[in-house]
């Protein structure tokens, strides 16, 4: 990662990009730095991811709740104020939200599995 000077992010100015899930929609607002991605992500009611993700993330639940399903079959519910952390290639996971959720997600080079 490169050095990032102090700055603020006004999320109201960041474009929302729509991604279709198996069911429902995801809306991403993304700020990209070299080796670092910061996103505010909203899942609609009934959203189910269309893939199993191998990427590492730091996920913080801002509003609502969602279930992270691991490919092993384990399901973990995250509520407002809770987080999960995983490095790249250590877990296949996907998200489901029955009633919608808003998340802050940080990922990047620092989560690569060495």
ABEGO torsion letter per residue (X at the ends): XBBBBBBBBBAAABBBBBBBBABEBBBBBBBBBBGBBBBBBBBBBGBBBABBBABBBBBBBABEBBBBBBAAGBBBBBBBGBBBBBBBGABBBBBBBAAEBBBBBBBEAAABBX
